[in-house]
Amino acid sequence: MKENYLKKVEAFDIDSLPDLDEIVLASLQFFSDFDLLKIDTKKYSKPLVIGSVNAFQTGKILFKEVDAVFADSGSYKDKLSNVGDIDSVYIISASGGKHATEIAQEISKLDVPLFLITNNLEASAAKYVEQGNIFIFPHIREPYTYNTSTYMSMMLGSDNSISSKQILEYLESNIFEIDFNKLSEMEAFTLIVPTSFDIIKNFFETKFDELFQPKLSGRSFNIEEIKHAKTVIDSDKEFFISFGVENNYYGEEKNRLFIPIPQNCTPATFMAIGYYVIGQIQKLYPPFFKNEIVEYAKEASEIFDQEINPIVE
């Protein structure tokens, strides 16, 4: 370990928000001291797994080995009524609030086991869930919407074939040495991923939505998907970053960057590498997110009728 990454982000405030890559490194160091919880996702044969945005994607990763039904806050009622053999419901929500609260309240009225997977000891949705059915994962302080340590802890608990310490060492040995300065002065980024990590591309696009859009565009495709009319229009201001797959076709050669991944790469590993790279982009451009997050948190508090802070403690 090259330095104390956790110490660097322990005391940040609204005027010194860390970049995404700093939270990645601090999270990995933090989890090296934990024996993370592993949920028995095979306890039921047909669970309904509910989550919004990246919680939805996390659910697909956690429950990939069972015949689960997946839904978000807008579709879970339809899934409940149309799939008659659902035998349990799992709500995944880092905060355990916002939509999760009303969903838990609705599900609690039904005769079906209800579980909550969260990172919040004081989750408002928890009051509708039996105490023994609440799974709480650790996290570090991070800016609102980053949700790096939150979902990463769930993934690491689900698959610990590569530890957080090993992931951190891989970043230090293989990713730190990459020169990211060539990513500056672009208008758009396209991230190319292996088909085996197709689900993680959604995490990457969400981060672009939160950190850069509409100032800086970001897309992500798997290596097969990008072959289908995704690059009809050329731009010398578009940069292509490929993770673990060679890119010999897309973008000008000077606008390509290859990012290696380990042979035993897991979803948590891939997420960490991708988020670290996105953090490098964040460093090269104006602080779009940092300039707006306080005002956005106020707006979100009104939208959800819950207090949402720009820093998640």
N, C-alpha and C positions, 0 to 999 in steps of 0.2 A: 504494500500500500504506500503510495508516494507521498500522501499528506493526509491531514485530518479534514476530510471533506465535510463531515457532519458539523464540526465546530465552526466552519466557515459560514454555515447558513443558520446556526442556532438563534442568532440574535437579530435577524433582519427585521426591518419594519417597512411601512408603506413607502418610505422614501429610499429604500435600499433593497428592493425585491430582487431575488436571485433569478438567473436565467434557468431555462429548463434543464440544461446539461448539469448545472450545479446541484439541482434537486435529484437528478438521476444518481449522481455519485454519492451524495449524502444518504440517499435511501438505501443503496446497496451496502454501504458501510454500516448503516443502522441495523439492517436485517441480519448481518453476520453474527449478531449476538442473540438471535432469536431461533427457537425451535418452532417454526410456524405451524399453525393449525392446519390439519388436512381434513376436509369434509368428506364424509362417505357419500359420494354422489350416486352410488349404486343402491342406496337404501330403498329407493322406490323405482318402479319400472317405467313410469310415464309421468315424470314431473313437468309442471309448467314453470318455466324460468323467466322471470320478468325483470327487465332493467332498461334504463334509458341511455341512449348514446353509447359510450364506452362501457357502461355497466352491462348493456345488452351483449356487446362483443365478449366481455369477460365471462358472462354466463355461458356462451358457446364454447369457450375454452375449458371452463371448469366441468361442464357436463358433456364433453365431446364423446365420451364412451357409453352414453346411455341414450335411449330413444326419447329424448326430451323434446318438448314443445317450447318454442321461444317467442316472447312477446315483449312489446314496450308499453308505455303508459297509454298509448292510444289504441292498442289492439288486444289487450289482455282479456277484455270482456268477450270479444268475439271468439277468442281461442277457448275460453272456458265453456262457452255455449256450443261450440262446434266440435270439440274433441271430448267425447263423453267418458273416455277411460283415463282421464287425468287423475292421478292418485296422490298428488302432493303439489304444493306451490312454494317456490323459492323466490324471494324478492332480493335483488342485489342492488345496493345503493350505498355509495361511500358515506354519504351524510346520514342516511336513514331518515331523511326528511323529504321536503318538496313532494313530488308525485308519490313517493314510496309510502307516505303516511296515509293518504286517501286510498291507495291500493290495498294496503294492509287492513285498513278499516273495512273495506268492502269484502275482502277475502275471508276475514275473521268471522263473517256471518255465515259462511258456508261450512259444510261438514267435510272438510279436507284439511290434512296437516299443513300448517303454514310455518315457513322458516324465513328468517331474515339474515342476510349476509351483509355486514356493514363494517365501517371503521370507526363508528361514533358510539362511545359509551352512553351518550345521552340521546340516542336516536329517537325522534318522536314517533316513528313507526313501531318502535319496540313495545309500546303499551298495548298493541293489538296482537302480540305474538307471545306464546308461552316462553318463559324464561329459558328453559332447556333447549329451545329451538332457535336461539339467537347466537350467531357466530360473529365475534368481533375480532377483526384483524388490526394489527398495529400500523401506525403511520407516523410520519414526521410533519412538522409545520411546513406548509407550502402555500403558495399563492392560490387563491380560488380558481378553479377550473383546471389547474395543472393535473390533479389526480394521478400522480405518478406513484408515490409510495403506497397509495390506497389500493389500486388494482394490481400493482406489482406484488404486494404481499399476498394477495389471493392467488395469483398465478404461481408464485414461489411455493406456497403451501400445497398447491395442486400437483406440481411437478418439481421436485427438488433434486433431479438427476444432475443438475449443475447448480451449485450454491451461489448465493449472492456474492460471496467473497471471490469465487472463481470468475463470475461475470465481471466484477470490478477489475480483477487482474487482467482479464482479456482486454477490456477497454484500455487500461494503462499500457499494455504491451503492444496492442495492434491498432487502436483507433487514435490514441493521443498523437501518434507520429504523423498523421495525415495532415496535409496543408489544406485548410478550409478557406483560405483567403480568396480562392478562385470562385467562391460562391457569391461574392459581392457583386453589386451592380446588375442584378438580374431582376426580372419582373415576374417570373414563373418558375416553379420547380415541379418536376415529375419524378416520383420515387418508384422504382421498379423492385418488386419483391419476388421471391420464389413462390411457386404455387402452394407449397406446403405451409406458407405463412400468409396466405391470402387474407385471412381474418385480421391480421395486424395492420394491413393497409388502411383499414377504417380508423384505427387509432391515430395513424399519421395524418390522415385528412382532417380529423377532428382537431388535432393540434394546430394545423394550419388555419382552420376556421377561427380558433380561439386567439391565436397569437398574431396572425397577419392579415386575414381577410378583412376588407377587400383591398388592402394596400398591396398585398403580395399574394399571388395565387399559388396554390399547392394541390397537386393531384397524386394519386397513387394507383398503380395497376400491377397485377402479377405478370410474369414474363410471357405468359400465353395471351392474356387479355390485351396487352398493349399492341399486339399484332393486328387488332381489329379496329382500324380507322381511328386511332387515338392521336395520331400525329400527322393528320392530313395537312394542317396549317403549320408552317415552319416559323420559328422566331429565333433570332440570335440572342434574345434575352430570356430564353428558356433553358434551364439547366436540368440535366438528367443524372440522378443518383441511383445507382443500382446496388442492391444489398445481396451479396452472395451469388449473384448471377452476372454473367458477362453481357455488356451492352455494346454491340458492334454496329448498330444500325441507327439508333435514335439520337438526334441532336448532333451538332458539330462536335468533332473530337475534342476540341478545347472546352466544350460544355458538358463533359462527361466525368463522372467520378465513381470509382468502384469502392465499395465498403465491404471488407471481409466479414464473415460470420463464422463461428466455430462449428466443427462437425457435429457436436452434440448440442446444437442450438435448441433452446426451448422458447416458448412464447415470451416468457419474462426476459430472457436474454435478448431476443429480437426486439422487443419493445424498448429495452434499455439502450441498445445500440442506436435504434432509430431516433429515440427521443434525444439522445446525446447529440446526434448529428443535427437535428432540428434546433437544438440549443445553440449550436455553432452558427446556424443561420441567424438566429435571434440576435447574437452578438454583433453581426455585421450590418444590421439595419437599424433604423430609428426605433426607439422603445414604444412601438404602437400599443402593445398590451399594457405596459406599465403606466402609460399616460391616461388610459381609459378605464382601468379595472375598478377604481373606486366609484366612479359614476355608474358603471355597469352594475356593481353590487347593490347600489341603491335602487336601481331600476328592477333588478331581479327580486329584491326583497318585496317590492310592491306587487310584482307579477305573481309570486308564489305566496304572498301574504305570510312570509316568514323572514326572520332576520338573517341575512346572508352577508358575511364579512368578507372583505377582499383578501384576508389571510385566514386560512383554515388552521386552527390550533390543534 
